[in-house]
């Protein structure tokens, strides 16, 4: 999809800790957690309804995250953000601005702050 934003980031921290911090970070950003959310397996899905933190977005965005453990006590955080309509269907046209990029950058900035603390 042309409107998807995908990012993969490696962290030198245990996957369980990063998974817990991911959940806390998503709560702090606002948005509505999906029923497919499964923190125990390191899988998160959240919908931002035209707002993240106190910043307005031109579109609704779904953010899907997976925390994958790696060797040597590290982990990868893989994320995909994409615009959706009010029913949660992926948008293929009529997308305004760069809301998916804003959501992705905001999430990773907040997660990195949490990991450094």
Backbone as XML, in Angstrom:
<?xml version="1.0"?>
<chain id="A" units="angstrom">
  <residue number="1" name="UNK">
    <atom name="N" x="0.834" y="-1.196" z="0.000"/>
    <atom name="CA" x="0.000" y="0.000" z="0.000"/>
    <atom name="C" x="0.872" y="1.252" z="0.000"/>
  </residue>
  <residue number="2" name="UNK">
    <atom name="N" x="0.495" y="2.213" z="-0.763"/>
    <atom name="CA" x="1.260" y="3.439" z="-0.872"/>
    <atom name="C" x="1.147" y="4.311" z="0.374"/>
  </residue>
  <residue number="3" name="UNK">
    <atom name="N" x="0.077" y="4.148" z="1.141"/>
    <atom name="CA" x="-0.133" y="5.006" z="2.304"/>
    <atom name="C" x="0.393" y="4.396" z="3.595"/>
  </residue>
  <residue number="4" name="UNK">
    <atom name="N" x="0.867" y="3.148" z="3.546"/>
    <atom name="CA" x="1.409" y="2.494" z="4.731"/>
    <atom name="C" x="2.775" y="3.081" z="5.082"/>
  </residue>
  <residue number="5" name="UNK">
    <atom name="N" x="3.037" y="3.160" z="6.378"/>
    <atom name="CA" x="4.356" y="3.540" z="6.865"/>
    <atom name="C" x="4.840" y="2.371" z="7.709"/>
  </residue>
  <residue number="6" name="UNK">
    <atom name="N" x="5.999" y="1.833" z="7.350"/>
    <atom name="CA" x="6.542" y="0.667" z="8.036"/>
    <atom name="C" x="7.900" y="1.036" z="8.628"/>
  </residue>
  <residue number="7" name="UNK">
    <atom name="N" x="8.132" y="0.568" z="9.857"/>
    <atom name="CA" x="9.408" y="0.861" z="10.505"/>
    <atom name="C" x="9.797" y="-0.319" z="11.389"/>
  </residue>
  <residue number="8" name="UNK">
    <atom name="N" x="11.083" y="-0.604" z="11.419"/>
    <atom name="CA" x="11.622" y="-1.656" z="12.269"/>
    <atom name="C" x="12.783" y="-1.044" z="13.047"/>
  </residue>
  <residue number="9" name="UNK">
    <atom name="N" x="12.766" y="-1.233" z="14.351"/>
    <atom name="CA" x="13.789" y="-0.646" z="15.213"/>
    <atom name="C" x="14.313" y="-1.725" z="16.157"/>
  </residue>
  <residue number="10" name="UNK">
    <atom name="N" x="15.623" y="-1.781" z="16.326"/>
    <atom name="CA" x="16.253" y="-2.744" z="17.212"/>
    <atom name="C" x="16.590" y="-2.051" z="18.530"/>
  </residue>
  <residue number="11" name="UNK">
    <atom name="N" x="16.309" y="-2.727" z="19.659"/>
    <atom name="CA" x="16.611" y="-2.174" z="20.982"/>
    <atom name="C" x="17.417" y="-3.184" z="21.785"/>
  </residue>
  <residue number="12" name="UNK">
    <atom name="N" x="18.448" y="-2.720" z="22.487"/>
    <atom name="CA" x="19.258" y="-3.619" z="23.314"/>
    <atom name="C" x="18.624" y="-3.812" z="24.694"/>
  </residue>
  <residue number="13" name="UNK">
    <atom name="N" x="17.379" y="-4.214" z="24.724"/>
    <atom name="CA" x="16.636" y="-4.412" z="25.971"/>
    <atom name="C" x="15.784" y="-5.669" z="25.818"/>
  </residue>
  <residue number="14" name="UNK">
    <atom name="N" x="15.461" y="-6.331" z="26.930"/>
    <atom name="CA" x="14.642" y="-7.548" z="26.852"/>
    <atom name="C" x="13.274" y="-7.279" z="26.232"/>
  </residue>
  <residue number="15" name="UNK">
    <atom name="N" x="12.798" y="-8.234" z="25.440"/>
    <atom name="CA" x="11.517" y="-8.076" z="24.740"/>
    <atom name="C" x="10.361" y="-7.885" z="25.716"/>
  </residue>
  <residue number="16" name="UNK">
    <atom name="N" x="10.389" y="-8.575" z="26.839"/>
    <atom name="CA" x="9.297" y="-8.448" z="27.808"/>
    <atom name="C" x="9.211" y="-7.019" z="28.349"/>
  </residue>
  <residue number="17" name="UNK">
    <atom name="N" x="10.359" y="-6.427" z="28.654"/>
    <atom name="CA" x="10.373" y="-5.052" z="29.153"/>
    <atom name="C" x="9.872" y="-4.082" z="28.072"/>
  </residue>
  <residue number="18" name="UNK">
    <atom name="N" x="10.357" y="-4.252" z="26.851"/>
    <atom name="CA" x="9.952" y="-3.377" z="25.748"/>
    <atom name="C" x="8.461" y="-3.545" z="25.465"/>
  </residue>
  <residue number="19" name="UNK">
    <atom name="N" x="7.962" y="-4.748" z="25.586"/>
    <atom name="CA" x="6.534" y="-4.994" z="25.371"/>
    <atom name="C" x="5.693" y="-4.253" z="26.419"/>
  </residue>
  <residue number="20" name="UNK">
    <atom name="N" x="6.112" y="-4.305" z="27.671"/>
    <atom name="CA" x="5.404" y="-3.582" z="28.732"/>
    <atom name="C" x="5.449" y="-2.075" z="28.490"/>
  </residue>
  <residue number="21" name="UNK">
    <atom name="N" x="6.618" y="-1.572" z="28.100"/>
    <atom name="CA" x="6.754" y="-0.141" z="27.820"/>
    <atom name="C" x="5.930" y="0.267" z="26.603"/>
  </residue>
  <residue number="22" name="UNK">
    <atom name="N" x="5.817" y="-0.622" z="25.623"/>
    <atom name="CA" x="4.992" y="-0.342" z="24.447"/>
    <atom name="C" x="3.543" y="-0.151" z="24.857"/>
  </residue>
  <residue number="23" name="UNK">
    <atom name="N" x="3.034" y="-1.038" z="25.702"/>
    <atom name="CA" x="1.659" y="-0.909" z="26.182"/>
    <atom name="C" x="1.431" y="0.396" z="26.919"/>
  </residue>
  <residue number="24" name="UNK">
    <atom name="N" x="2.360" y="0.763" z="27.798"/>
    <atom name="CA" x="2.233" y="2.021" z="28.549"/>
    <atom name="C" x="2.316" y="3.224" z="27.615"/>
  </residue>
  <residue number="25" name="UNK">
    <atom name="N" x="3.205" y="3.140" z="26.628"/>
    <atom name="CA" x="3.361" y="4.244" z="25.674"/>
    <atom name="C" x="2.075" y="4.434" z="24.872"/>
  </residue>
  <residue number="26" name="UNK">
    <atom name="N" x="1.487" y="3.341" z="24.410"/>
    <atom name="CA" x="0.256" y="3.442" z="23.634"/>
    <atom name="C" x="-0.878" y="4.028" z="24.463"/>
  </residue>
  <residue number="27" name="UNK">
    <atom name="N" x="-0.967" y="3.657" z="25.725"/>
    <atom name="CA" x="-1.984" y="4.232" z="26.612"/>
    <atom name="C" x="-1.801" y="5.741" z="26.734"/>
  </residue>
  <residue number="28" name="UNK">
    <atom name="N" x="-0.550" y="6.175" z="26.861"/>
    <atom name="CA" x="-0.288" y="7.605" z="27.046"/>
    <atom name="C" x="-0.586" y="8.423" z="25.794"/>
  </residue>
  <residue number="29" name="UNK">
    <atom name="N" x="-0.566" y="7.780" z="24.626"/>
    <atom name="CA" x="-0.813" y="8.499" z="23.370"/>
    <atom name="C" x="-2.296" y="8.668" z="23.069"/>
  </residue>
  <residue number="30" name="UNK">
    <atom name="N" x="-3.147" y="7.990" z="23.803"/>
    <atom name="CA" x="-4.574" y="8.031" z="23.507"/>
    <atom name="C" x="-4.886" y="6.983" z="22.459"/>
  </residue>
  <residue number="31" name="UNK">
    <atom name="N" x="-6.052" y="7.008" z="21.932"/>
    <atom name="CA" x="-6.422" y="6.014" z="20.938"/>
    <atom name="C" x="-7.197" y="4.879" z="21.572"/>
  </residue>
  <residue number="32" name="UNK">
    <atom name="N" x="-7.713" y="4.005" z="20.734"/>
    <atom name="CA" x="-8.557" y="2.906" z="21.195"/>
    <atom name="C" x="-7.874" y="1.584" z="20.856"/>
  </residue>
  <residue number="33" name="UNK">
    <atom name="N" x="-7.638" y="0.766" z="21.882"/>
    <atom name="CA" x="-7.014" y="-0.532" z="21.672"/>
    <atom name="C" x="-7.975" y="-1.477" z="20.970"/>
  </residue>
  <residue number="34" name="UNK">
    <atom name="N" x="-7.455" y="-2.273" z="20.064"/>
    <atom name="CA" x="-8.241" y="-3.246" z="19.318"/>
    <atom name="C" x="-8.465" y="-4.500" z="20.158"/>
  </residue>
  <residue number="35" name="UNK">
    <atom name="N" x="-9.464" y="-5.281" z="19.794"/>
    <atom name="CA" x="-9.700" y="-6.563" z="20.452"/>
    <atom name="C" x="-8.614" y="-7.570" z="20.081"/>
  </residue>
  <residue number="36" name="UNK">
    <atom name="N" x="-7.897" y="-7.309" z="18.989"/>
    <atom name="CA" x="-6.812" y="-8.194" z="18.566"/>
    <atom name="C" x="-5.518" y="-7.917" z="19.319"/>
  </residue>
  <residue number="37" name="UNK">
    <atom name="N" x="-5.541" y="-6.974" z="20.232"/>
    <atom name="CA" x="-4.386" y="-6.633" z="21.045"/>
    <atom name="C" x="-3.997" y="-7.845" z="21.887"/>
  </residue>
  <residue number="38" name="UNK">
    <atom name="N" x="-2.717" y="-8.239" z="21.893"/>
    <atom name="CA" x="-2.256" y="-9.372" z="22.694"/>
    <atom name="C" x="-0.870" y="-9.066" z="23.255"/>
  </residue>
  <residue number="39" name="UNK">
    <atom name="N" x="-0.805" y="-8.277" z="24.332"/>
    <atom name="CA" x="0.490" y="-7.895" z="24.901"/>
    <atom name="C" x="1.345" y="-9.086" z="25.327"/>
  </residue>
  <residue number="40" name="UNK">
    <atom name="N" x="0.737" y="-10.187" z="25.755"/>
    <atom name="CA" x="1.492" y="-11.359" z="26.183"/>
    <atom name="C" x="2.330" y="-11.940" z="25.042"/>
  </residue>
  <residue number="41" name="UNK">
    <atom name="N" x="1.853" y="-11.786" z="23.821"/>
    <atom name="CA" x="2.590" y="-12.266" z="22.646"/>
    <atom name="C" x="3.361" y="-11.141" z="21.957"/>
  </residue>
  <residue number="42" name="UNK">
    <atom name="N" x="3.357" y="-9.949" z="22.552"/>
    <atom name="CA" x="4.088" y="-8.826" z="21.978"/>
    <atom name="C" x="3.399" y="-8.206" z="20.776"/>
  </residue>
  <residue number="43" name="UNK">
    <atom name="N" x="2.085" y="-8.382" z="20.670"/>
    <atom name="CA" x="1.339" y="-7.831" z="19.536"/>
    <atom name="C" x="0.359" y="-6.770" z="20.031"/>
  </residue>
  <residue number="44" name="UNK">
    <atom name="N" x="0.408" y="-5.619" z="19.389"/>
    <atom name="CA" x="-0.433" y="-4.495" z="19.779"/>
    <atom name="C" x="-1.114" y="-3.926" z="18.544"/>
  </residue>
  <residue number="45" name="UNK">
    <atom name="N" x="-2.355" y="-3.484" z="18.715"/>
    <atom name="CA" x="-3.057" y="-2.787" z="17.643"/>
    <atom name="C" x="-3.917" y="-1.705" z="18.283"/>
  </residue>
  <residue number="46" name="UNK">
    <atom name="N" x="-3.787" y="-0.500" z="17.762"/>
    <atom name="CA" x="-4.505" y="0.636" z="18.326"/>
    <atom name="C" x="-4.968" y="1.540" z="17.196"/>
  </residue>
  <residue number="47" name="UNK">
    <atom name="N" x="-6.118" y="2.184" z="17.400"/>
    <atom name="CA" x="-6.665" y="3.102" z="16.407"/>
    <atom name="C" x="-6.662" y="4.519" z="16.971"/>
  </residue>
  <residue number="48" name="UNK">
    <atom name="N" x="-6.120" y="5.432" z="16.215"/>
    <atom name="CA" x="-6.128" y="6.850" z="16.589"/>
    <atom name="C" x="-7.181" y="7.553" z="15.745"/>
  </residue>
  <residue number="49" name="UNK">
    <atom name="N" x="-8.203" y="8.081" z="16.404"/>
    <atom name="CA" x="-9.321" y="8.720" z="15.720"/>
    <atom name="C" x="-9.035" y="10.208" z="15.517"/>
  </residue>
  <residue number="50" name="UNK">
    <atom name="N" x="-8.183" y="10.477" z="14.544"/>
    <atom name="CA" x="-7.821" y="11.839" z="14.151"/>
    <atom name="C" x="-7.147" y="12.639" z="15.262"/>
  </residue>
  <residue number="51" name="UNK">
    <atom name="N" x="-6.503" y="11.925" z="16.222"/>
    <atom name="CA" x="-5.812" y="12.624" z="17.304"/>
    <atom name="C" x="-4.800" y="11.681" z="17.947"/>
  </residue>
  <residue number="52" name="UNK">
    <atom name="N" x="-3.594" y="12.202" z="18.196"/>
    <atom name="CA" x="-2.582" y="11.477" z="18.956"/>
    <atom name="C" x="-1.997" y="12.460" z="19.953"/>
  </residue>
  <residue number="53" name="UNK">
    <atom name="N" x="-1.983" y="12.063" z="21.215"/>
    <atom name="CA" x="-1.643" y="12.989" z="22.297"/>
    <atom name="C" x="-2.570" y="14.187" z="22.165"/>
  </residue>
  <residue number="54" name="UNK">
    <atom name="N" x="-2.039" y="15.377" z="22.015"/>
    <atom name="CA" x="-2.886" y="16.564" z="21.838"/>
    <atom name="C" x="-2.784" y="17.115" z="20.423"/>
  </residue>
  <residue number="55" name="UNK">
    <atom name="N" x="-2.331" y="16.305" z="19.501"/>
    <atom name="CA" x="-2.123" y="16.744" z="18.118"/>
    <atom name="C" x="-3.226" y="16.189" z="17.212"/>
  </residue>
  <residue number="56" name="UNK">
    <atom name="N" x="-3.851" y="17.071" z="16.458"/>
    <atom name="CA" x="-4.902" y="16.667" z="15.516"/>
    <atom name="C" x="-4.278" y="16.019" z="14.281"/>
  </residue>
  <residue number="57" name="UNK">
    <atom name="N" x="-4.967" y="15.006" z="13.752"/>
    <atom name="CA" x="-4.533" y="14.310" z="12.545"/>
    <atom name="C" x="-5.609" y="14.467" z="11.473"/>
  </residue>
  <residue number="58" name="UNK">
    <atom name="N" x="-5.221" y="14.513" z="10.190"/>
    <atom name="CA" x="-6.220" y="14.654" z="9.131"/>
    <atom name="C" x="-6.982" y="13.358" z="8.831"/>
  </residue>
  <residue number="59" name="UNK">
    <atom name="N" x="-6.477" y="12.200" z="9.278"/>
    <atom name="CA" x="-7.122" y="10.910" z="9.036"/>
    <atom name="C" x="-7.081" y="10.048" z="10.285"/>
  </residue>
  <residue number="60" name="UNK">
    <atom name="N" x="-7.954" y="9.034" z="10.323"/>
    <atom name="CA" x="-7.869" y="8.000" z="11.358"/>
    <atom name="C" x="-6.718" y="7.075" z="10.972"/>
  </residue>
  <residue number="61" name="UNK">
    <atom name="N" x="-5.977" y="6.607" z="11.978"/>
    <atom name="CA" x="-4.817" y="5.763" z="11.707"/>
    <atom name="C" x="-4.859" y="4.517" z="12.583"/>
  </residue>
  <residue number="62" name="UNK">
    <atom name="N" x="-4.593" y="3.365" z="11.975"/>
    <atom name="CA" x="-4.371" y="2.132" z="12.722"/>
    <atom name="C" x="-2.866" y="1.935" z="12.841"/>
  </residue>
  <residue number="63" name="UNK">
    <atom name="N" x="-2.434" y="1.552" z="14.039"/>
    <atom name="CA" x="-1.024" y="1.272" z="14.284"/>
    <atom name="C" x="-0.922" y="-0.156" z="14.791"/>
  </residue>
  <residue number="64" name="UNK">
    <atom name="N" x="-0.162" y="-0.986" z="14.070"/>
    <atom name="CA" x="0.060" y="-2.372" z="14.461"/>
    <atom name="C" x="1.527" y="-2.524" z="14.835"/>
  </residue>
  <residue number="65" name="UNK">
    <atom name="N" x="1.766" y="-3.159" z="15.989"/>
    <atom name="CA" x="3.129" y="-3.285" z="16.504"/>
    <atom name="C" x="3.377" y="-4.716" z="16.926"/>
  </residue>
  <residue number="66" name="UNK">
    <atom name="N" x="4.579" y="-5.192" z="16.648"/>
    <atom name="CA" x="4.991" y="-6.520" z="17.103"/>
    <atom name="C" x="6.383" y="-6.398" z="17.703"/>
  </residue>
  <residue number="67" name="UNK">
    <atom name="N" x="6.535" y="-6.909" z="18.935"/>
    <atom name="CA" x="7.822" y="-6.929" z="19.617"/>
    <atom name="C" x="8.359" y="-8.351" z="19.512"/>
  </residue>
  <residue number="68" name="UNK">
    <atom name="N" x="9.532" y="-8.499" z="18.887"/>
    <atom name="CA" x="10.115" y="-9.812" z="18.632"/>
    <atom name="C" x="11.445" y="-9.942" z="19.363"/>
  </residue>
  <residue number="69" name="UNK">
    <atom name="N" x="11.569" y="-10.945" z="20.249"/>
    <atom name="CA" x="12.845" y="-11.134" z="20.947"/>
    <atom name="C" x="13.953" y="-11.555" z="19.982"/>
  </residue>
  <residue number="70" name="UNK">
    <atom name="N" x="15.152" y="-11.112" z="20.274"/>
    <atom name="CA" x="16.332" y="-11.469" z="19.486"/>
    <atom name="C" x="17.364" y="-12.100" z="20.407"/>
  </residue>
  <residue number="71" name="UNK">
    <atom name="N" x="18.388" y="-12.667" z="19.817"/>
    <atom name="CA" x="19.473" y="-13.221" z="20.617"/>
    <atom name="C" x="20.175" y="-12.090" z="21.369"/>
  </residue>
  <residue number="72" name="UNK">
    <atom name="N" x="20.941" y="-12.455" z="22.347"/>
    <atom name="CA" x="21.737" y="-11.514" z="23.148"/>
    <atom name="C" x="20.879" y="-10.466" z="23.861"/>
  </residue>
  <residue number="73" name="UNK">
    <atom name="N" x="19.718" y="-10.894" z="24.361"/>
    <atom name="CA" x="18.890" y="-10.043" z="25.228"/>
    <atom name="C" x="18.410" y="-8.742" z="24.585"/>
  </residue>
  <residue number="74" name="UNK">
    <atom name="N" x="18.229" y="-8.733" z="23.298"/>
    <atom name="CA" x="17.692" y="-7.562" z="22.602"/>
    <atom name="C" x="16.349" y="-7.899" z="21.978"/>
  </residue>
  <residue number="75" name="UNK">
    <atom name="N" x="15.784" y="-6.934" z="21.263"/>
    <atom name="CA" x="14.514" y="-7.188" z="20.582"/>
    <atom name="C" x="14.342" y="-6.231" z="19.404"/>
  </residue>
  <residue number="76" name="UNK">
    <atom name="N" x="13.456" y="-6.614" z="18.522"/>
    <atom name="CA" x="13.059" y="-5.756" z="17.411"/>
    <atom name="C" x="11.622" y="-5.314" z="17.638"/>
  </residue>
  <residue number="77" name="UNK">
    <atom name="N" x="11.346" y="-4.068" z="17.313"/>
    <atom name="CA" x="9.986" y="-3.559" z="17.342"/>
    <atom name="C" x="9.624" y="-3.237" z="15.891"/>
  </residue>
  <residue number="78" name="UNK">
    <atom name="N" x="8.632" y="-3.960" z="15.384"/>
    <atom name="CA" x="8.189" y="-3.750" z="14.014"/>
    <atom name="C" x="6.817" y="-3.097" z="14.064"/>
  </residue>
  <residue number="79" name="UNK">
    <atom name="N" x="6.643" y="-2.053" z="13.263"/>
    <atom name="CA" x="5.385" y="-1.306" z="13.305"/>
    <atom name="C" x="4.912" y="-0.972" z="11.897"/>
  </residue>
  <residue number="80" name="UNK">
    <atom name="N" x="3.595" y="-0.927" z="11.764"/>
    <atom name="CA" x="2.958" y="-0.530" z="10.504"/>
    <atom name="C" x="1.809" y="0.408" z="10.858"/>
  </residue>
  <residue number="81" name="UNK">
    <atom name="N" x="1.776" y="1.564" z="10.230"/>
    <atom name="CA" x="0.695" y="2.533" z="10.417"/>
    <atom name="C" x="0.046" y="2.771" z="9.063"/>
  </residue>
  <residue number="82" name="UNK">
    <atom name="N" x="-1.290" y="2.847" z="9.077"/>
    <atom name="CA" x="-1.997" y="3.081" z="7.816"/>
    <atom name="C" x="-3.330" y="3.764" z="8.097"/>
  </residue>
  <residue number="83" name="UNK">
    <atom name="N" x="-3.801" y="4.579" z="7.141"/>
    <atom name="CA" x="-5.073" y="5.286" z="7.314"/>
    <atom name="C" x="-6.262" y="4.350" z="7.130"/>
  </residue>
  <residue number="84" name="UNK">
    <atom name="N" x="-7.308" y="4.594" z="7.936"/>
    <atom name="CA" x="-8.531" y="3.790" z="7.865"/>
    <atom name="C" x="-9.751" y="4.710" z="7.829"/>
  </residue>
  <residue number="85" name="UNK">
    <atom name="N" x="-10.874" y="4.144" z="7.361"/>
    <atom name="CA" x="-12.136" y="4.890" z="7.362"/>
    <atom name="C" x="-12.812" y="4.712" z="8.728"/>
  </residue>
  <residue number="86" name="UNK">
    <atom name="N" x="-13.962" y="5.330" z="8.959"/>
    <atom name="CA" x="-14.619" y="5.220" z="10.271"/>
    <atom name="C" x="-14.981" y="3.786" z="10.681"/>
  </residue>
  <residue number="87" name="UNK">
    <atom name="N" x="-15.086" y="2.877" z="9.708"/>
    <atom name="CA" x="-15.407" y="1.490" z="10.021"/>
    <atom name="C" x="-14.162" y="0.629" z="10.228"/>
  </residue>
  <residue number="88" name="UNK">
    <atom name="N" x="-12.994" y="1.225" z="10.051"/>
    <atom name="CA" x="-11.748" y="0.483" z="10.245"/>
    <atom name="C" x="-11.199" y="-0.156" z="8.991"/>
  </residue>
  <residue number="89" name="UNK">
    <atom name="N" x="-11.791" y="0.147" z="7.839"/>
    <atom name="CA" x="-11.295" y="-0.387" z="6.568"/>
    <atom name="C" x="-10.129" y="0.461" z="6.073"/>
  </residue>
  <residue number="90" name="UNK">
    <atom name="N" x="-9.119" y="-0.197" z="5.546"/>
    <atom name="CA" x="-7.929" y="0.490" z="5.044"/>
    <atom name="C" x="-8.298" y="1.431" z="3.896"/>
  </residue>
  <residue number="91" name="UNK">
    <atom name="N" x="-7.794" y="2.664" z="3.949"/>
    <atom name="CA" x="-8.060" y="3.635" z="2.877"/>
    <atom name="C" x="-7.080" y="3.425" z="1.727"/>
  </residue>
  <residue number="92" name="UNK">
    <atom name="N" x="-7.596" y="3.479" z="0.511"/>
    <atom name="CA" x="-6.744" y="3.376" z="-0.669"/>
    <atom name="C" x="-6.770" y="4.655" z="-1.501"/>
  </residue>
  <residue number="93" name="UNK">
    <atom name="N" x="-7.613" y="5.612" z="-1.103"/>
    <atom name="CA" x="-7.659" y="6.907" z="-1.780"/>
    <atom name="C" x="-8.260" y="7.914" z="-0.805"/>
  </residue>
  <residue number="94" name="UNK">
    <atom name="N" x="-8.132" y="9.184" z="-1.120"/>
    <atom name="CA" x="-8.712" y="10.234" z="-0.293"/>
    <atom name="C" x="-7.957" y="10.501" z="0.995"/>
  </residue>
  <residue number="95" name="UNK">
    <atom name="N" x="-6.697" y="10.103" z="1.048"/>
    <atom name="CA" x="-5.889" y="10.296" z="2.254"/>
    <atom name="C" x="-5.310" y="11.699" z="2.244"/>
  </residue>
  <residue number="96" name="UNK">
    <atom name="N" x="-5.469" y="12.387" z="3.375"/>
    <atom name="CA" x="-4.960" y="13.756" z="3.500"/>
    <atom name="C" x="-3.693" y="13.758" z="4.361"/>
  </residue>
  <residue number="97" name="UNK">
    <atom name="N" x="-2.717" y="14.526" z="3.949"/>
    <atom name="CA" x="-1.526" y="14.728" z="4.774"/>
    <atom name="C" x="-0.715" y="13.475" z="5.020"/>
  </residue>
  <residue number="98" name="UNK">
    <atom name="N" x="0.088" y="13.537" z="6.093"/>
    <atom name="CA" x="0.998" y="12.445" z="6.432"/>
    <atom name="C" x="0.727" y="11.914" z="7.844"/>
  </residue>
  <residue number="99" name="UNK">
    <atom name="N" x="-0.528" y="11.677" z="8.154"/>
    <atom name="CA" x="-0.915" y="11.260" z="9.502"/>
    <atom name="C" x="-0.228" y="9.973" z="9.933"/>
  </residue>
  <residue number="100" name="UNK">
    <atom name="N" x="-0.071" y="9.007" z="9.031"/>
    <atom name="CA" x="0.571" y="7.743" z="9.397"/>
    <atom name="C" x="2.022" y="7.978" z="9.819"/>
  </residue>
  <residue number="101" name="UNK">
    <atom name="N" x="2.726" y="8.849" z="9.125"/>
    <atom name="CA" x="4.108" y="9.164" z="9.487"/>
    <atom name="C" x="4.172" y="9.859" z="10.850"/>
  </residue>
  <residue number="102" name="UNK">
    <atom name="N" x="3.239" y="10.759" z="11.108"/>
    <atom name="CA" x="3.202" y="11.467" z="12.387"/>
    <atom name="C" x="2.972" y="10.483" z="13.531"/>
  </residue>
  <residue number="103" name="UNK">
    <atom name="N" x="2.042" y="9.559" z="13.359"/>
    <atom name="CA" x="1.760" y="8.558" z="14.386"/>
    <atom name="C" x="2.993" y="7.687" z="14.631"/>
  </residue>
  <residue number="104" name="UNK">
    <atom name="N" x="3.632" y="7.251" z="13.561"/>
    <atom name="CA" x="4.811" y="6.395" z="13.680"/>
    <atom name="C" x="5.941" y="7.117" z="14.407"/>
  </residue>
  <residue number="105" name="UNK">
    <atom name="N" x="6.233" y="8.343" z="14.009"/>
    <atom name="CA" x="7.307" y="9.102" z="14.656"/>
    <atom name="C" x="6.992" y="9.374" z="16.117"/>
  </residue>
  <residue number="106" name="UNK">
    <atom name="N" x="5.752" y="9.753" z="16.414"/>
    <atom name="CA" x="5.360" y="10.044" z="17.791"/>
    <atom name="C" x="5.487" y="8.800" z="18.659"/>
  </residue>
  <residue number="107" name="UNK">
    <atom name="N" x="5.022" y="7.664" z="18.164"/>
    <atom name="CA" x="5.115" y="6.421" z="18.939"/>
    <atom name="C" x="6.566" y="6.079" z="19.240"/>
  </residue>
  <residue number="108" name="UNK">
    <atom name="N" x="7.433" y="6.044" z="18.228"/>
    <atom name="CA" x="8.824" y="5.653" z="18.454"/>
    <atom name="C" x="9.565" y="6.668" z="19.323"/>
  </residue>
  <residue number="109" name="UNK">
    <atom name="N" x="9.282" y="7.955" z="19.177"/>
    <atom name="CA" x="9.910" y="8.963" z="20.044"/>
    <atom name="C" x="9.545" y="8.709" z="21.501"/>
  </residue>
  <residue number="110" name="UNK">
    <atom name="N" x="8.263" y="8.458" z="21.776"/>
    <atom name="CA" x="7.811" y="8.213" z="23.144"/>
    <atom name="C" x="8.353" y="6.893" z="23.690"/>
  </residue>
  <residue number="111" name="UNK">
    <atom name="N" x="8.405" y="5.860" z="22.853"/>
    <atom name="CA" x="8.932" y="4.574" z="23.300"/>
    <atom name="C" x="10.415" y="4.688" z="23.658"/>
  </residue>
  <residue number="112" name="UNK">
    <atom name="N" x="11.189" y="5.395" z="22.833"/>
    <atom name="CA" x="12.611" y="5.558" z="23.112"/>
    <atom name="C" x="12.851" y="6.337" z="24.400"/>
  </residue>
  <residue number="113" name="UNK">
    <atom name="N" x="12.011" y="7.346" z="24.671"/>
    <atom name="CA" x="12.124" y="8.063" z="25.940"/>
    <atom name="C" x="11.876" y="7.124" z="27.113"/>
  </residue>
  <residue number="114" name="UNK">
    <atom name="N" x="10.885" y="6.257" z="26.997"/>
    <atom name="CA" x="10.563" y="5.299" z="28.070"/>
    <atom name="C" x="11.680" y="4.308" z="28.293"/>
  </residue>
  <residue number="115" name="UNK">
    <atom name="N" x="12.291" y="3.829" z="27.222"/>
    <atom name="CA" x="13.370" y="2.839" z="27.338"/>
    <atom name="C" x="14.599" y="3.459" z="28.001"/>
  </residue>
  <residue number="116" name="UNK">
    <atom name="N" x="14.884" y="4.712" z="27.715"/>
    <atom name="CA" x="16.065" y="5.383" z="28.279"/>
    <atom name="C" x="15.907" y="5.688" z="29.764"/>
  </residue>
  <residue number="117" name="UNK">
    <atom name="N" x="14.684" y="5.745" z="30.253"/>
    <atom name="CA" x="14.453" y="6.085" z="31.665"/>
    <atom name="C" x="14.826" y="4.965" z="32.589"/>
  </residue>
</chain>
